[in-house]
Amino acid sequence: MGWPTYVRNQYMASIAVNILSIAFGGTMGWMSSSYLELQSAATPLATGPLNKHELGWVTCSPALGALLVTVFLTSFADKYGRKRFLLCLSLPVLLSWLIISLARHPWHLCLARFLAGSAGGGSFTVIPLYITEIAENRLRSTLGTFLGLGTMLGFLLINVLSYYFSFAAVARVMCALPLLFVACFLRNPETPQFLVMHNAAKAQAALSYYRGIDSNAKPDVEVQQELNRLCEPPALEAREAAKSSRVSCAEFCNATQSAQSFSHWLAHGAD
């Protein structure tokens, strides 16, 4: 039994965007499924088996990439749109798996994992925003669970594949995920909330699409009412306030310096 027309596009868009979360789940599970091969004499790395120092850097590299993107780059989603930002994330995902499939040095793996982590950080920040902005109130919590489900599916997938294939072969298989994401996600319009700030006509068309209504037909009353709520001054002011409240790089550095000074005072003030 298929989904009703009025929710079909919301489900399909949510599934499509969470192909990225499947890819990130694979990134998180790849290390646990491949470290034995990387530390064995059969490792394909030209430098030989990974030592503990190298293994540590390969393991933590995704966290560094995720931190960088989450703190400094996700504001691009407000400037250029959620759809464009998410589509751009497919590039570091693809590059990360390609580099892993060709890796001959531990730092190749670190770079690949850093790229994958940066895509993961962006995904976990913007995918919930995208789902919130396309989903009806009654579906928002259900569609929001797809992020966690996709991540766990990716974790399971990478472990199953690694049981049968080498880590380089698994990486080549995983290259299909970002390509599949682009193919499935490209057809979806930008979120109505973002378009309201830039193009009201496109916002109505996008909202009609996500509500399963032909945008060329007579405007639907419920869609028009929802669009009017998005265009109301309080809603616009709230979005502008959220944008203006973002932390800039300079503010982040100043806050860090202040925290360090306070910590120093606590440690040595009594002296």
N, C-alpha and C positions, 0 to 999 in steps of 0.2 A: 504494500500500500504506500503510495507516494505522499509527499507533504502537500498540504493545501497550498493553493496558488499564492495566497497572501503571506505565507511564511517561507516559501521555497527559496527565494533569492537570499533571504537572510541566512538560512542554513547553509546554502551552497557557498556564499561568500565567507562565512565563518569557517567552514571546512577548508576552503582554498587558502585562506590566510594562515591557517594553522599548519599547513605543510611546512612553514618555517619553524614552527615549534617542534615538529617531528625531526627536522634536521638538527635543531639544537639539542634535542634529547639524544640523538645519535652522537653528537659531539661530547656530551657529558658521559655517555656510556662507553665511548671508544677507548678511553684510557684503561678502564678496568678490564676490558676484553682483549686488549692488545699488549699490555705491559709484559706479559710472560714471553711473548715472541720478541719484543724489543730488548729484553734482558738475556735472551738465549744466544747460543752460538749461531743459530739460524737467522739472526736478524739481517734484514737487507741493508742496513745502514753501513756505509763504508768505514765508519769509525768504530764499528764493533758494538757489542752490547752496551746499553745505557748504564751509566753509573748512577748512584743515588742523587748526586748533584744535578745531572742532566735530567733525570726522571722528575725531580722536583720542579724544574723550570718548565718542562713539557706539561706537567699536571696543572700548574698554577697559571699558565699563559691565558686560558680563556677568561679567568676572573679579571686579569688586567685589561683585556680588550673590552669586556662588558662594562667595567668601571669607567673607562675613557668615553665610550659612546653614551652611556647613561648620563654622565655628568655634563658633557660638553656638546653633544651632537643631536640629541633628540629634539632640541628646539627647532631643528630643521623641519620637523613634521608640522609645526605650526606655520612656518613660513611657506613651505612648498607643498604641503598636503600630506595626509596620512598615506594615501595610495603611492605616491611617488617615493616617499621615504621607505616604505616597506618593499617596493620593487627594487630599490637600490640595495637593500640588504641581501638580495639574492646573489649579488656579485661576490662579496666576501665569503659567503657560504660556498659558492662554486669554487672559488680560488683555493679555499682551505682544503677541500677534498682533493683537488687536483695536485696541490703541493704535497699532501700526504702520500698520494699514490706514486709520486716521483721522488720522495724524500731520500736523501743519502747522508744527511747530517742531522744531529739533534736539533740544531737551530732552525732547520727547515720545518721540523715538527712544531717548534715553538712559534714560528711565524704563522703556520697554518692554524694552530690552535688559538693564537691571538686574534686572527681574522674571524674565526668561528665564534669566539667569545664576544667580539664586537657586534656581530650580527645577532647573537643571542641577547645581548643587553638591549639592543634596539628593539628586538622583537618583544621582549617581556615588558617594555615600556609602552610601545605604540599599539601592539595588537589589542590589549584591553581597551585602549582609547578608541580604536577603530570599531571594535565590537559594541562598545557602549553607544557610539554615535549612529550605528546603522540599525540597532535592534529596538524593537518595541519593548515597552516596560515589562510585559508578561514573559518575554523570551530572553531578556538580558541575562538573567542568572544562569539559565540553561546554556546559552551560547558561550557564556564566560567560562564554563567548565572545559570547553574544548582546548584551551591553552594547556591546562594540566594533563588532559588526556593525550594530547598530541605529544607532549614531552615524554610521557611514560611510554607511549607507543614507539617513539624513536629510540628510547633506551632499550626496549625489548628487541626492536628490529636489529640494532647494531650488535647485540649480544648473540642473536640467532645467526646472523650472517657471519660473525667472527668465529663461530663454532665450526663452520664449514670452509671458510676461505681465509686467505692471508689478509693482513691489514691493508696492504696495497690494493688487493682485489676488492675488498669491502669499500675502500675509498672511491674506487672507480664506479661502483654500483651507487654509492651515495651521491655522486655527482648528478644523478637523475632528479633528485629532490628539488634543488633550486630551479631546474629547468621546468619541472612539472608545476612548481609554484607559479612561475611567470605565465605559463600557458593557461592555467586555471584562473589566476587572479586578475589578469590583464583586462578581462572583459567587464569587470565590476567598476562602477563609477566611484568617484570620490565621495566622502561622507557628506550628507546634507549639512551638518553643522559647520563644516569647513567652508562649503560652497556658499552658505548664507552670508559669510563675511566678504565674498568676492563676486558672486554671480547668482542672483536670485532665481533666474530662469533655469540654470543648471541645477540649482538646489532642489527645485520642484521636480525636475526630471529624475534626479537621483533618488529623492524620497519616494516617488512613484515606483521606481524600479525596485527598491528594497521592500515596498509594500505590495509588490506583485500586480501593479496597475499599469496599463498601457499609458505612457506619457502623452501619446498623441490623441488619446480619447478625451472625452469631457472631464475636466478636473474633478477628482473625487473630493467629497466634502470633508471626510476625515483627514485626508492628506493635506488639504488646504488649511484645516484647523491646526494640524501639527506644525505645518510650515509657519503659520502665523505665530504660534508660540515660540518657535525658534527665532523669529524676527522681532519679537517684543523687546523693548529697551532693556528690561532687567536681564534677559538671557544674553543679549549682546554685551551688556556691561560686565556680566560675570565672566564671559569669555575673555574680554579685554583685560580684566583684572587678573585673570589667571595667567595670561601672556606676560603682563607687566611684572608679575611677581616672580618670574623665573630668575634664577641666580646666574649672573654673568661670570665669566672666567676670572675677571679682576676681583669681583666680590668674593668668589670662592677662595681665591688666594689670600685675600685680606682676612677672611674668616679663619683660614688655616693658621695664618701668622698670629692672629689674636689668641687662638686656642693654644698655640705653642707658648706664647708669652705668659698666658695664665697658668699653664702647667709649670713653667719655669718658676713663676712666683710662688705657686703652691709648694714646690720642691725646696726653694731656697729662701722664701720670704722670711721664715723664722730666723734664719741666720743673720 
